[in-house]
Structures are given as C-alpha cells and as structure tokens.
Amino acid sequence: MGYRVAVVGATGNVGREMLNILEEVNFPVDEMYAIASRNSIGVEVSFGEKILKCQDVEQFDFSKVDVVLMSVSGSFSKEWSPKIGAAGPIVIDNSSAWRMDPDVPLIVPEVNPDDVTWANRKNIIANPNCSTAQLVVALKPLHDRAKIKRVVVSTYQSVSGAGKAGMDELWDQTKGIFVLGPSEPKKFPKQIAFNVIPFIGTFLDDGFTDEEAKMWNETHKMIDPEIKLTVTCVRVPVMVSHSESVNIEFHEPLDEDEAREILREAPGLVVIDKREPTGYITPKEAQGEFPVYVSRIRNDPTVENGLAMWVVADNLRKGAALNAVQIAELLHARGLIGRKVPA
C-alpha cells in the first residue's frame, strides 16, 4: 500500500531535498507529484530514478493526494495550506506561517510525537525553524532528566538557511575576492565571505530578531514554556549545516558524564565527544547526514547545575526536509494519513 504524495515548492533547495529523502527512506509512495508556482511549470526534478515535471499549484487538484509537503514562503503557505488541508490531504508545512497557531501542532518527532493526534483541527502540521529543530532534539532528553531552568544559545548558521540566493552570494563573493574583486552584498546586509554577520531576520522592538524569537517561542511550544532561553543568531560563511553553542542551567544536578550517556541513548542524536584535536563534529562533517550531533559536553562551573555543549546538524535535512519526512513517517506509523491506494 502506498500514498499519493505532493511536494509543493519542489524546485527549491528544501523541496528537492524532500524528494531525495522520501526516496532515500523508502516512504510508501504510490504516486508522486512535484508542484510549484506558475513560473516553474514544466521544470524537471528527480524522485529516485523518475523525472517529474512540475505542475502549477493553482491548477492542481489536491483532493487526489493523501499528504502534501510544503516548502514555500510563509505568505504563500498562509494562502494555500488551509485550501489544501480542506481538500483532504494532511499538510506538513516548512514555513513559519503556522508554527505558533494554537490549532496547529509544531512537531519534531523525537521530541513531541503525540501532538500529531490533534493535527486534524486544521489538517496542517508545522515544521519548526531549522535552528530550533536541532536544539530541541538535544534539549528534550536532558530536560526529561533534570528539568531545564535556562538556556543561552549562540548559533552559527550556514548560508543555505537563506536559500539558493544565499549560497550563490557566498560562492560569488569568495571567487570575487580572489579573482574579480569584491562584489556588493545583495542577499545579506553585509559581506558574508570571510566574515560573520550577527543578524538574521528582522529586528524586533526589544533588539532581538524574529529569528531569535522563533527559537524560544518554538522551544516553549514543543518542550516547556517555563524554560528561559536567550539567543544570538549569527550567519557564517559555511554552505550547509547549522552549529550552536549551547549553555544550559538545570533545576536538578546533572553532570557531564550522565548527560553524555543520556544523549547517546536519545533518538536522533549522535555524540562525538573526545577530548582530542579532532574529537568533535563540524558543519562540514554533518552535511548530508540525518542525525543531530553533540560534541564538547562539559560541566559549567559558573552556575549551579550547568552544562555546555556544541550542537550541529544539516539544516536542509534535520532542520527542514528530513523532519518533514519524519513527520510523514510518524503519521504513517499511527495510521493518520487518509486514503491509501494499492501500490
């Protein structure tokens, strides 16, 4: 038995990765549809050995599919996700549009899988922000053991988080500095090549950015609203994978050795933590991989019950496409996807 699946936004970085991962994990697909805006009608994308031609979202009949993975802008999702959900299929949306809607579950399967039970309120499930996804996978098992009081996070976010335009800008600026001369920034507010930019998103009145606010709001929704969390989001000249420096203060004692063992046993996590020059993970090594990696686990003696650690994941995978596919797998495992047709 297989499902009829559509990927909306199939020509983008995350949309293409969704198609790759659906095939990679052998998700039960009977029919696959690639959907995009009118500008991309006929553009070809790959699904395993098949070549799919993109169809127009405005002309496509969504009542003939069972599940829809969305990789589109927030405004596009605000318009289309309710229409698609009303037509029958369950929508798994990767944008920021629905994450804080009280009638839409925000899900990371390793963290809050039971929230899928109320997805039928709007037939929409939200995927968290890429930086939040990897953070909560690492925080949840520790919170279950010792209850987190406060978290301080600094992110090191790759340019792929800003889409293909961000990747192109890093590539062009890097070449330009050595060959053609520096070029003016377009996608980012300042030069990203050989630089870091401590600003992602838009400024809020309190001086934080909306990217930073997403991380604490989404963590509160998925884990515990009592956790105090402060964030500084930074863009770095790395193509793929986000990294995070995470400092945690707990209500209860938890030392580094026990934390290391808890994280080793937790779903979706891989601990690489040896105190030697290469005993940690870098974003380059995490690229193309499924897990969230944790390194540099150590006691923080400056606070009572404190730990520090380093968290890395492929933002196009666990931060976006993989998490969406894992939500689809969770729905499948619980029998929550609609009509199935013989494969």
N, C-alpha and C positions, 0 to 999 in steps of 0.2 A: 504494500500500500504506500502510495506517495502523495505528496501535496502539490497543489498548484501555487507557485511562489512568484511574486513580482518584486524586483528591486527598483525603486524609484530614485533617480539620481545615479543611474548606472554608469555614467561616463566619468564621474569624479573619482578622486583617489580612494575614498572610502567605499563608494559604490562598487568599484571594480574589486576592492578587497573583500567585500561581502560576497560577491560571486565566487571569488577564489576560495574563500573559507567554506562556503556552503558545499562546494565540490570536495574540498580537502577533508572535511569531517564526515562525508557521505550522508549529509542530511537527506531524508527521504523525499526527493523531488520527482514528481511525475512530469510536470510542465514548468518551465522557467520562462519568465518574461522580463525583458530589460525595458525600463520606462524612463523617459527623460522629457525635457522641455521641447517645445517645437523646434528650437534651433538645432537639436541633436537628433532629429528623426532620421533613421537610416544609418546612424553611426554604429559601427560594429564593435561588440565587446565579446569577451570569451567567457564561457562557462564549461569548464573541463575541456573536452575535445570539440564542443559545439561552439559555433559562432552565432551570436544573437544580434539581430538588428533592432535598434532602439525604436520603441513606439511612442506616440505622442500621449502624454499624460491626460490631455484634455479629451482625447478620443477613445481612450482605453476603457473597457468595461470591467471594473474591479469586482463585480459580482461573480465573476468566473474564476477568482483566485481565493485561496484559503488564508494566506499570510502575506503581508507586504512589509518589506524592509525599506525604510525611508532614509536617504542620505541627502537632505536638501536644506535650504535655509530655514530659519525659524519662521519667517513671514510666509514662505511657501507652505510649510507644514501647518501653520495656523489655518490656512485656507483649505488645504487638501486632506489632512488627516481625518477630520470629522466626516467629510464626504465619503472617504474610502471606508472608514470604520462603519458608517451607516449602510454601506453597500454589502457588508457581510464579513469581510476578512478582518483579522486582527492586525493592527498596525504597530510595528516596532520602529519608533522614531528616534533618530540620532541627533536631532536638533535640540536647541534649548527651549523650544516653544512650550512643551508640556511638562517639563521636569517638576515644577513646583505646583502644578494643578492638583488640588486635593482629591480629585476623582480619577487621577492617572497614576498608576504605580510607577515608581522610579526604581529600576531593578539592576543589581549586579548579582547574578545567580549564586555566587559563593557567599553573599552577604545577607540577602533578604529574599530568598526564593519564594516564600509563602505569599508574598504580596501579589503574585500572579493571580491569586484566586479572586481578586476584585478588578481584574482588567476589563471585565465585561461592562463596567459602568459607562465607558466611552469607546470600548474596543480599541484603546490606544495604550501602549506601554512605552515609557520614556527610557532612553539610554542616558546615563549621566555624562557630564563633561569628562573629557579624556583624562585630565589630571585627577579628578575625583575618583574615577573608576579604579585606578591602580592604588590610590591612597586607601580607600575603604577596604579593599581586599587585604591589605596589610594590617589595618587597624582593628577590624572586626574580631579576629580570634584573640587579640590582646585585650580588647575591651571586655569580651566574654569572661576572661580570666580575672582581670584586676580592676576593671572599670576606669575608663579614661576620664581624667579631670580637664586637661588642657593639652592642646597640640599647637606647635609652631612649625609651619611648613614654608620652605623656600623652594620654588620649582625652577627647573632648568628645561624649558620646553622647546622642542625642535620646531623647525620652520614648517614641517609638514602639517603641523597643527593649524597653520594658516592656509592650507590647501596648496594646489599646484603652483599658484602665483608666488607663494612664499618660498617654495623650493626653487623655483626659477630665479627669483631675486637673489638668493644666496649664491646660486651657481654663477649667475651673470656677474655679480659683484666680485666674486672670488677670481673669476677669469679676468675681469676688467682691471683689478688692482695690479695683476702681474703682466697683462698684455695690452689692454686697450686704454687704461686709465680709469679712475673711479667713476661710477655711474650714480645718478641721483636716486635715492630710495623712492619706491612707489608703493609697494605693499606695506612696508614697515615705516614707522615715523623717522627712523634714523638708519644709518648703515648697519647691516646685520653681519656682513663678512668681517671676521676678525674683531668682533665686538659682542657685547651683550646689551640687551635693552630691558630695563626693569619696568616694563609697562606692556600689558596685554589687555585688549578690550577697550573700554571707555571709562573715564574717571567718574566716580560717584561723589556725592557731596562730602562724604567723610574722608576723602583722599584715597580710599581703596578703589580698585577697579571692579567692574562687573565680573571679570574672570575670577578674581579672588573671592568675591561674594558667592559665586556659584559653588565654590568648593566647600565653604562652611554650610551654606543652605542645603546642599545636596547630602552632605555628610549627616547633618541633623535629621533630614527626612529618612535616610536609609538606616542609620545606626542609633542615634540618641540625640535629641535636641538639647540635652544638658552639657554636651561636650563643648568646651570653649576652644575655638580654633581661630588662629590668625595666620594669614597667608601673604607672601610676596611672590608674585608670578613674574618670571623672567624669561625672555626669549633668548636662545643661544644659537650659535652658528653650527647646528647639528641638523642633518637632514631628517632623520626618523628616530623616534623614541624619546619619551619624556623621562626626566630624572627628578627626584625630590629628596631634599634633606629634611628629615622629619625628627622633631624633638617632642617627646611625649612625657606628660606627668600623669601618674595614676593615683587613684584613691587608695589603692592597696599595694603592698610591696610586690615587686616583680623584678628579679634580677636578669641580667643579660643571658645567662645560661638557660634559665627556664623559658625566657622569651624566644630564644633561638630554637628550642625544641618545639614550642607551640607553633611557631611559624613553619617549621619543617613539616609538621603534620597537617597544616591547614590546606584546604583545597585552593588550587590556582596559584600557589606560591612555590618558589624555589629559593632556597637560601644558599648563597655563595658567600661565605664569610670566613676567610682565613687571614690571619694577621701576617701577611707576607706581601711583597710588592705587587703581585698580580691576583690577590685573593679576594676580588670584588668584581661586580658586574659594571660594565659601561654601556651607554646607549647603543654603541655600535654592535656590541655582542647581543643585545636584546632584540635588535632589528630582525623581523621575520619570525619571531618566536611567540608562542602562546602565553607563557606564564608571566606573572609579576615576580620580579626578582628583588630580593632583600639582601643587603650587604652592610658592613660596618656597624653591626649591632653592638652597642656598648652602654654601660651604665653612665648616667649623667649625675655626677656628684653635686651639682649646683642646686638641685631641688630634691625634695623628699620623693622617693619612688619615681625616679626619672630614667628614661632611656633615650638614646639617639640612634638613628639608623638611616640607611640610604636605600631608596626605592626606585626601581627602574622598570619600564615596560614599553613595548612598541605601541605608540599612541594610535596607529592606524589599525592595530589588531585589538588588544585588550581595551584600549581606550575608545574604540569605536566599533569596527566591523565584527571582531570576534565576540565582543559582549552581546551585540545584537543577535548573532547566530546562536550563541549560548542561551539567550532568552527563548529563541525559537525552539531549541532543543528541550528546554525546560517545559515549554508549553506542550510539545510533543509527548514528553515523558509523562505528563499529567493528563493527557487526553483532552487538552483545552483548545486545540485547533479544530476548526469546523469540519466541513465535509472532506472526506478522503476519497480518492478515486483509485481504482486498481492501477498499479504501475505496469 
